[in-house]
Amino acid sequence: MARETTIRQFDDDDADDKLDGASSGGSGAGDPPNIAGAFEDAPDQPEYDDELRPSRLNDVVGQAAVVERIRILLDAARKRNEPLGHLLLDGPPGLGKTTLAMVIPKELGTDFQITAGPSLSAPKDLLPYLTNASEGSVLFIDEIHRLPPAVEEFIYPAMEDFRVDITLGDGLNARTINMQLQPFTIIGATTRTGMLTAPLRDRFVSREHLSFYMLDELTTIICRNARKLRTEISEDAAAEIALRSRGTPRKANNWLRWCRDYADARRDGTISLEVARHALQMKGVDDRGLEELDRQYLETIMTVFNGGPAGVQAIAHTMNIPADTLEDEIEPYLLREGLIQRSPRGRIATMDAWLHVGRTPPDDLRPGDGPPGALF
């Protein structure tokens, strides 16, 4: 079923109720009211302090150029008093596409609906979202590249002319109703822009690509989210977690939660550098962000195939792992880190990979002996 998010904020009455509860609940007649406890976490939204997403554009860390361009789009839409143009966000998973999409309607003060491409199997699944869209509201479609062709064709007039044509009945008795829609904004998110058809891609007025995060940006995110999780963390521990997070905030948050669990269960609840290192070592994450399966992949190429070249199918059968898992989950980061090379004949472990796993590289990979192309 399609997902829908409702954004709520506290009003003054809610704050008064919380203060009354803090003053009366759990305290004796002579005890002073626990006012500090009621408000000490107010800046971090106490009702949703486990929700780590930023709620405002000013709170977004990283993607500075993208955020600035989005800020310009928002300011222009406010000045003209018109809906924001359709926006397409693309980039690898976990970089904040959904976060930005959720921040935009909060900045505009408009309604917000969420759905996903795989859940829209027919035009009738999309129709309720279009008819319920109010003027200036935002409809966020995650994984938009997975929209079926019939739904994609149905959405074209909604994006351009804010109308849909509904066919009622079959055969000779069929009739078409033209329904006018309120002007609204579609924000699409995709990890695979190549799977978008050109007509759909060109209907987005703006397109933004999200890049991987820098180490200092991830460190800031981890420190901020640790406060939201009411967890004490040292800055060097946050930097250590950021170093092993592959430039991805989602993975950084996952490792932060794991270190938090480890600190609460095995230590005093504080995440120090030592605690972070022990926790991540237990997870099998090394100082370059490689996990157990990544190192097993490299070891397989080195030991079984003497460093390569080796075909992905051969590696998959050797490791007893589906080939698409290797191509989609393991190889992208290894390629980005320069630990493997992909050639027409197969995968090759680089000098950096041999040194990282602590093995002696073959003679043809040592400095001064020629490039890896000599293997061909």
C-alpha positions in Angstrom: 0.0 0.0 0.0 1.2 3.5 -0.7 2.7 5.4 2.1 1.5 8.8 3.3 3.1 11.1 5.8 1.3 13.6 7.9 3.3 16.5 9.2 2.3 17.7 12.6 3.6 20.5 14.8 2.9 21.5 18.4 0.8 24.5 19.2 0.7 26.5 22.4 -2.0 24.3 23.9 0.1 21.2 23.4 3.0 22.9 25.1 0.8 23.9 28.1 -0.5 20.3 28.4 3.1 19.0 28.5 4.0 21.5 31.1 1.0 20.6 33.2 1.9 16.9 32.9 5.4 17.6 33.9 4.2 19.6 36.9 1.8 17.1 38.3 2.7 13.6 37.1 5.2 11.5 39.1 5.9 14.1 41.8 4.7 14.6 45.3 2.8 17.5 46.7 5.9 19.2 48.0 8.2 18.5 45.1 9.0 21.3 42.7 7.6 20.9 39.2 9.9 19.3 36.7 9.9 22.2 34.3 13.4 21.5 33.0 12.5 18.0 32.1 9.6 19.2 30.0 11.6 21.6 27.9 15.2 20.4 28.0 14.9 18.7 24.6 12.6 21.2 22.9 15.1 22.3 20.2 15.3 18.6 19.1 11.6 18.1 18.8 11.0 15.8 21.8 7.9 14.1 20.4 10.0 12.8 17.4 13.5 12.8 18.7 14.1 9.3 17.2 13.2 10.9 13.8 16.7 11.8 12.6 15.7 13.7 9.4 16.1 17.5 9.5 12.8 19.4 9.4 14.1 22.6 7.9 16.4 23.5 5.0 18.7 25.4 7.4 19.2 22.1 9.3 20.3 20.1 6.2 24.0 19.3 6.4 26.0 18.8 3.2 24.9 19.1 -0.5 25.5 22.9 -0.1 25.2 23.7 -3.8 22.0 21.6 -4.2 20.4 23.2 -1.1 21.3 26.7 -2.3 19.6 26.1 -5.7 16.5 24.6 -4.0 16.4 27.7 -1.7 16.4 29.9 -4.8 13.5 27.9 -6.3 11.5 28.2 -3.1 12.1 32.0 -2.8 11.1 32.5 -6.4 7.9 30.4 -5.9 7.0 32.4 -2.8 7.5 35.8 -4.5 5.4 34.8 -7.5 2.8 33.1 -5.2 2.8 30.0 -7.5 3.5 26.3 -7.0 7.1 25.1 -7.2 8.1 23.6 -10.5 8.4 19.8 -10.7 11.7 18.6 -9.3 13.7 15.4 -9.9 16.2 14.3 -7.3 18.7 11.6 -8.4 21.7 10.0 -6.8 22.9 6.8 -5.0 20.8 5.4 -2.1 21.0 7.0 1.3 22.1 10.5 0.4 19.0 12.4 1.4 16.6 12.5 -1.5 13.6 11.7 0.6 14.9 14.1 3.3 15.0 17.0 0.9 11.6 16.1 -0.5 10.1 16.2 3.0 11.7 19.5 3.9 10.4 21.4 0.8 6.7 21.3 1.7 7.5 22.3 5.3 9.4 25.3 4.0 6.4 26.2 1.7 3.8 25.4 4.4 1.8 23.2 2.0 0.3 19.7 2.1 2.5 16.7 1.4 1.8 13.2 0.1 4.1 10.3 -0.3 3.9 7.3 -2.6 6.3 5.0 -4.5 6.6 4.0 -8.1 6.2 0.2 -7.4 2.9 0.8 -5.5 1.3 2.5 -8.5 0.5 -0.4 -10.7 -2.3 1.2 -12.6 -3.6 4.8 -13.2 -6.4 4.2 -10.7 -3.8 3.9 -8.0 -2.4 7.4 -8.8 -5.8 9.1 -9.3 -6.5 9.6 -5.5 -3.2 11.4 -5.0 -3.9 13.7 -7.9 -7.5 14.5 -7.0 -6.5 15.1 -3.3 -3.7 17.4 -4.2 -4.5 21.0 -3.0 -3.1 24.1 -4.6 0.6 24.3 -4.2 0.9 21.0 -2.5 3.7 18.5 -3.0 3.4 14.9 -4.2 6.6 12.9 -3.7 7.1 9.8 -5.8 10.0 7.7 -4.6 11.6 5.2 -7.0 9.9 7.0 -9.9 11.8 5.1 -12.5 9.7 2.0 -11.6 6.4 3.6 -12.7 4.6 1.3 -15.2 4.2 2.7 -18.7 0.5 3.1 -18.3 0.9 5.2 -15.2 3.6 7.2 -16.7 1.5 8.1 -19.7 -1.4 9.0 -17.3 0.8 11.5 -15.4 1.9 13.5 -18.4 -1.1 15.8 -18.7 -1.3 16.1 -14.9 2.3 17.5 -14.8 1.9 19.8 -17.8 -1.7 21.0 -17.9 -2.9 19.9 -14.4 -5.7 17.8 -15.7 -6.5 14.1 -16.2 -8.8 12.3 -18.6 -10.8 9.5 -17.0 -12.5 6.9 -19.2 -15.8 5.5 -17.8 -17.4 2.4 -19.3 -16.3 0.1 -22.1 -16.9 -0.2 -25.8 -19.6 1.9 -27.4 -20.8 3.1 -24.0 -17.5 4.5 -22.9 -17.1 8.2 -22.3 -14.3 10.4 -21.2 -14.4 12.9 -18.4 -11.8 15.7 -18.3 -11.0 16.6 -14.7 -9.2 19.8 -13.8 -6.6 19.5 -11.0 -5.3 22.1 -8.6 -1.8 23.3 -9.5 0.6 21.2 -7.5 4.3 20.0 -7.5 5.6 16.5 -8.2 9.0 15.7 -6.7 10.5 12.5 -8.0 13.4 10.5 -6.6 15.4 7.9 -8.4 18.6 6.0 -8.0 18.7 5.1 -11.7 18.0 8.0 -14.0 18.9 5.9 -17.0 15.7 3.9 -16.6 13.6 7.1 -16.8 12.1 7.7 -20.3 13.1 11.0 -22.0 9.5 12.3 -22.0 9.1 11.9 -18.3 12.6 13.2 -17.5 12.1 16.3 -19.6 8.8 17.2 -17.8 10.7 18.0 -14.6 11.6 21.7 -14.6 14.5 21.2 -12.3 16.9 18.3 -11.7 19.4 17.9 -8.9 22.0 15.3 -8.4 23.1 14.4 -4.9 26.8 13.5 -4.3 28.5 11.6 -1.5 29.3 13.5 1.7 32.6 14.7 3.0 34.0 13.4 6.2 33.4 16.6 8.2 29.8 16.7 7.0 29.1 13.2 8.2 30.8 13.9 11.5 28.5 16.9 12.0 25.4 14.8 11.1 26.5 12.0 13.6 27.0 14.5 16.4 23.7 16.1 15.8 21.8 12.9 15.6 23.5 11.5 18.7 21.9 14.5 20.6 18.6 13.6 19.1 19.0 10.0 20.3 20.0 11.3 23.8 23.4 9.7 23.4 26.7 11.2 24.5 29.4 10.8 21.9 32.9 12.2 21.6 33.9 14.1 18.4 36.7 11.6 17.6 34.2 8.7 17.9 31.9 10.5 15.6 34.8 11.0 13.1 35.6 7.3 13.4 32.0 6.3 12.5 32.0 8.9 9.7 35.2 7.4 8.3 33.6 4.0 7.9 30.3 5.2 6.5 31.2 5.3 2.8 30.1 9.0 2.5 26.5 8.0 3.1 24.4 9.5 5.9 22.0 6.6 6.0 24.9 4.2 6.7 26.3 6.7 9.2 23.0 6.7 11.1 22.9 2.9 11.0 26.4 2.6 12.5 25.5 5.3 15.1 22.5 3.3 16.2 24.7 0.2 16.5 27.4 1.9 18.5 24.6 3.3 20.7 23.2 -0.2 21.3 26.7 -1.5 22.0 27.5 1.3 24.4 24.2 0.8 26.3 24.6 -3.0 26.5 28.3 -3.4 27.1 29.6 -0.1 28.4 28.4 3.0 30.3 26.3 4.4 27.5 28.8 6.9 26.3 30.3 6.4 22.8 34.0 7.0 23.0 36.6 6.4 20.4 37.4 3.0 21.9 33.7 2.0 22.2 33.1 3.0 18.5 36.1 1.0 17.3 35.1 -2.1 19.3 31.5 -1.9 18.1 32.4 -1.5 14.5 35.0 -4.2 14.7 32.4 -6.5 16.0 30.3 -5.7 12.9 33.3 -6.4 10.7 33.7 -2.9 9.4 37.3 -1.8 8.8 38.7 1.7 8.6 37.8 2.1 4.9 34.2 1.1 5.4 34.6 -2.4 3.9 32.5 -5.1 5.5 33.1 -8.9 5.8 31.5 -9.6 2.4 33.6 -6.9 0.7 36.8 -8.4 2.0 35.6 -11.9 1.1 35.1 -10.7 -2.5 38.6 -9.4 -2.7 40.1 -12.5 -1.1 38.2 -14.6 -3.6 39.7 -12.8 -6.5 43.2 -12.9 -5.0 43.3 -16.5 -3.8 41.1 -18.3 -6.4 41.8 -16.2 -9.5 45.3 -14.9 -8.6 44.1 -11.3 -8.7 42.1 -11.6 -11.8 40.7 -11.0 -14.4 37.7 -13.0 -13.2 34.2 -13.0 -14.5 31.4 -11.9 -12.1 29.6 -15.2 -12.7 32.7 -17.2 -11.7 33.1 -15.1 -8.6 29.5 -15.4 -7.7 29.6 -19.2 -7.9 32.8 -19.4 -5.9 31.3 -17.2 -3.1 27.8 -18.9 -3.5 26.2 -15.4 -3.8 23.9 -14.3 -6.7 25.8 -12.3 -9.3 23.3 -9.4 -9.2 24.1 -9.0 -5.4 27.7 -8.6 -6.3 27.1 -6.1 -9.0 24.5 -4.0 -7.0 25.8 -4.2 -3.5 29.5 -5.0 -3.4 31.2 -3.8 -6.5 30.0 -0.2 -6.7 31.9 0.8 -3.5 35.0 -1.2 -4.4 35.1 0.4 -7.8 34.7 3.9 -6.2 37.5 3.2 -3.8 39.8 1.9 -6.6 40.1 -1.6 -5.0 39.0 -3.4 -8.2 39.0 -2.7 -11.9 36.3 -3.8 -14.3 37.7 -4.9 -17.7 36.2 -6.8 -20.7 37.8 -10.0 -19.4 36.6 -9.6 -15.8 37.3 -8.1 -12.5 40.9 -7.3 -11.4 42.1 -6.6 -7.9 44.3 -3.4 -7.8 47.5 -2.9 -5.9 45.6 -0.9 -3.3 43.3 -4.0 -2.7 46.2 -6.3 -2.1 47.8 -3.9 0.4 44.5 -3.3 2.2 43.9 -7.0 2.9 47.6 -7.5 3.9 48.7 -9.7 1.0 51.8 -9.4 -1.2 50.7 -8.3 -4.7 51.9 -10.2 -7.8 55.0 -9.0 -9.6 53.0 -7.5 -12.5 51.2 -5.1 -10.1 54.3 -3.8 -8.2 55.4 -0.3 -8.9 57.7 -0.1 -12.0 56.5 -3.3 -13.5 53.9 -1.8 -15.8 50.2 -1.1 -15.6 47.5 -3.8 -14.9 46.8 -3.6 -18.6 49.8 -5.9 -19.2 47.5 -8.7 -18.1 45.7 -8.4 -21.4 
